[in-house]
Amino acid sequence: MPKKILVVEDNQLNMEYLVEALNAVCCCEIIQAFDGKGALIKAL
């Protein structure tokens, strides 16, 4: 099954929340969070 990718463009969300959401859905998903400056954060 292909990995799911969640893209979030809301700098008010912190990585702890994103990681929790990731773990709640599937531990093999990838989260890409863009902060207000356009930086890319990946959490496995």
C-alpha positions as CSV (number, residue, x, y, z in Angstrom):
1,M,0.0,0.0,0.0
2,P,1.4,3.4,-0.9
3,K,2.4,5.8,1.8
4,K,0.0,8.6,2.5
5,I,1.3,12.2,2.6
6,L,-0.3,14.9,4.7
7,V,0.6,18.5,3.8
8,V,-0.1,21.2,6.3
9,E,0.4,24.9,5.7
10,D,-0.5,26.2,9.1
11,N,2.3,27.6,11.2
12,Q,0.1,27.5,14.3
13,L,0.2,23.7,14.3
14,N,3.2,22.4,16.2
15,M,5.1,19.2,15.4
16,E,3.9,17.4,18.6
17,Y,0.3,17.7,17.3
18,L,1.3,16.6,13.8
19,V,3.2,13.6,15.1
20,E,0.2,12.6,17.3
21,A,-2.0,12.9,14.3
22,L,0.4,10.9,12.2
23,N,0.7,8.1,14.8
24,A,-3.1,8.0,15.2
25,V,-3.6,7.4,11.5
26,C,-0.6,5.3,10.3
27,C,2.9,5.0,11.6
28,C,4.2,4.7,8.1
29,E,2.8,8.0,6.8
30,I,4.9,11.1,6.2
31,I,3.9,14.5,7.4
32,Q,5.2,17.6,5.6
33,A,4.5,20.8,7.6
34,F,5.3,24.2,6.1
35,D,5.9,27.0,8.6
36,G,5.2,30.7,7.8
37,K,8.7,31.1,6.2
38,G,8.2,28.2,3.8
39,A,10.5,25.8,5.6
40,L,9.7,22.1,5.1
41,I,9.6,19.8,8.2
42,K,9.3,16.0,7.8
43,A,8.4,13.7,10.6
44,L,8.5,9.9,10.1
